Amino acid sequence: MLLPFRAATLPADVADFTLTQAVAALRRRVVRSEDLLHATSRRYERHAGYGAFICARHEQTEAGRDGCNDDKAGASMAGALQGVPVAIKDNVHVAGFGATAGTPALAHFEPACDATVAARLRHAGAVIVGKTNMHELSLGVTSRNARYGDVRNARDPARIAGGSSGGSAVAVAQGSAYAALGTDTAGSIRIPAALNGVVGLRPTSGRYPEDGIVPVCPTRDTAGPMARTVADVALLDQVITGSQRPLAPVRPGCIRLGVVRDFFFDGLDNEVHAVVHAALRRLQDNGVQLIEFAMPGLADANDAAGTAVGFAEFWSAMQRYLSLHGANVSVTDLARQAAGADVRYLIETFIAPHAPHCVPAAMYEAAIRRHRPSLRRRFLEQLCRHRLDAFILPTTLTVAAPLAGADGTVAMNGQTVSLNYAYLRNTALASNAGLPALSLPAGYTAHGLPIGIEIDGSPHDDRHLLAIGLTLESILAVSAPALPISSTCP
């Protein structure tokens, strides 16, 4: 999965290498692991004010350090990431680091063993340089964090990073790590990937090992990789899954993508509309087939499949997790100590047992047994009927909102809409249907703000989705503007 190595085309700053470039340079001894660590450490220091990390150890770590997880499924990928600095969201267990999940009650919790997804990166030789900041308990889309500080957008520190895996996206975008792990329940990888101009994969539900990860909603939770290019993400996916399936770009003329304009493309912010539609035209001009059709009732089907599940599973899943891992804190204490007013409101109003709007058991059962399978069937039927490789859609409805005033709403085309609607409407469907989803850059606004485009594919066809992503990325050829030079944040 290595890109051809051409020294003349490498960025001048080692921290600007893509993951695959870094791996190739290491193998050819053009650089040493120490060079990569030093370069990412300098970037971390330059951008420390952006709040991407809860704990960073660029200069204190050792390449290839094994955690105590004995999973060897990734043995075939041993050395694939040897010496490459990687960051991991602070709700994923890494031995020797804390796992705060961005919340005060877990500030001193240090798991004994790696989560399997982290262990597989370490077995491949990755150097874990830190744990990234996040929206508290993964219960939000901004990565504003009242305990550990807000994560600021890599392109504009006065704007949100997106959440909940905001720190992972910013770390990658700024060059503080060559890749990162995030987690995605309803869009928590894809939203910050889109808002910071990087690539993020939500794998098919259940495709990645789920142990050692602080839960939100086990039915929809998954870890996933984030990096600068589709090839980078594909390499991380290969390491985590041990996949031996060859990956090469698909010929544009062989790609059929579904366009559901009446849902995914309605109500877009004007800047997102312009960039995404220009991207669709470019794809079409290069031979990609776009097939338009309607899916009436999709909004109602999505709500029925997702909302009840999202709130109903948190309390019991967290209770099991805290007990299993000996965190010495109860879920009641966790909830009571939550630092963010938005997180406390969600827990007290919708999640806690006997909360005023907690989900009735019958509603949850209907969502799990009827609505979720029905939503999945609807997507699979359209994929088969139109012989589609995937659906294509804007990742988010708008660009990153200003941090100031990001209190639950965002202005969009002169109107005020909820943050959850603006950032979750499109991403939640793949989560609710259990589909793999890949977000990659579609372009930038005139003010340099990134906009993402997403493709959602067939369950367990993740490698094919990534192969399509390679082609789309090549056609779109998005060039990122320079990052802000100053580390001073407003």
Salt bridges, closest charged atoms under 4 A:
ASP13 OD1 - ARG42 NH2 3.92
ASP13 OD2 - ARG43 NH2 3.12
ASP16 OD1 - ARG43 NH2 2.89
ASP35 OD1 - ARG32 NH2 3.24
GLU59 OE2 - HIS38 ND1 3.63
ASP71 OD2 - ARG120 NE 2.62
ASP90 OD1 - LYS131 NZ 2.87
ASP114 OD1 - ARG122 NH2 2.97
ASP150 OD2 - ARG144 NH2 3.22
ASP156 OD2 - ARG159 NE 3.19
ASP184 OD1 - ARG190 NH2 2.99
ASP184 OD1 - ARG202 NH1 3.19
ASP237 OD1 - ARG207 NH1 2.54
ASP237 OD2 - ARG463 NH1 2.92
GLU271 OE2 - HIS447 ND1 4.00
GLU292 OE2 - ARG261 NE 2.89
ASP333 OD1 - ARG336 NH1 2.87
ASP342 OD2 - HIS135 NE2 2.76
GLU365 OE1 - ARG369 NE 2.63
ASP389 OD1 - HIS464 NE2 2.86
GLU454 OE2 - ARG190 NH1 3.07
ASP461 OD1 - ARG245 NH1 3.42
ASP462 OD2 - ARG207 NH1 3.36
